[in-house]
Amino acid sequence: MTKYEVKTADGVIHRIEASTHVLDSNGLTLYVDGGKAVAIFAKFEWMREAATETSVAVQPEAPADSGAGEVVTPVAGGE
């Protein structure tokens, strides 16, 4: 399925997911699998394929382990 954006004359941008589209004398028709129409636009300003949203799972980086197992603090000077 492809995501489409269609801007109508009233300035509204419609976001629709469809398998294919047809532009003919009836206007723009967006279809899903099986040939069912999901949207029909007799008049519109423009149509484009929307950028697909991809998500990447990011694992948080593990803190570096020095292996010493002790906490090191700076020594106070002047004692």
N, C-alpha and C positions, 0 to 999 in steps of 0.2 A: 504494500500500500504506500501511496505517496501523499505527503501533506501539501495542500494547495492553499494559497492565500488569494482571495478575490476582493477587490475594492469596488464597492457599488457607488453609484452617483451621489448618494447621501453621505459619503465619506466613511462608511463603516467597512472595516476589513474583516471578512469572514474567513475563518480557518477551518478547512474541511479535509478529512482523510478519505481518499478515494483510490481506486485501482487505475482508472483511466478517465480521460475527458474527451468531449467532442465539441467542436466549435462549428456550428452550421447556421443556416438561416433562422433557426429558432433561438439562437443564442448559445450560451455555454452550458453544457450539461456534464455533471460529474457522476461517475458510476462506480459502484463497488463490484466485487466478484458476483457473478450470477446475473449481471446485466441490470440490476436495480439502480435507478437514479436516486442519488442522495441529495443533489442540489441542482436547480435550474436557474440560470440568470439570463433573462431576456436582454437586459442592458447592464453593462458594467464598465468600469474605467480601465482596469488592468487585472491580469491574473499571472501568478508566478508559483513555481514550486518553492515551498518553504524549506528553509534549512532544517535538516534533521537534527534532533537533539540527541547527542550521545553523552553517556555518562561513564566515567571511568572511576572505578573504586580505587581509592588511594589508601594504602596501609600507612599508619603513622610510623615514623622512623623510630626505631628503638634507641634509647640512650646508649652512648658508648660506655662499655664496662672496662674499667682499668684492671680489674681482676684483683686489686689489692684488698678490697673489702673494708676499707677504712675511709673516714671522712678527713680530708685535709683542710685545715684552716690556716690563714696567715698568722704568723707569730706577732704578738704585740711588741712594738719596739720600746726601748727605754726602761726595761725592768731590771 
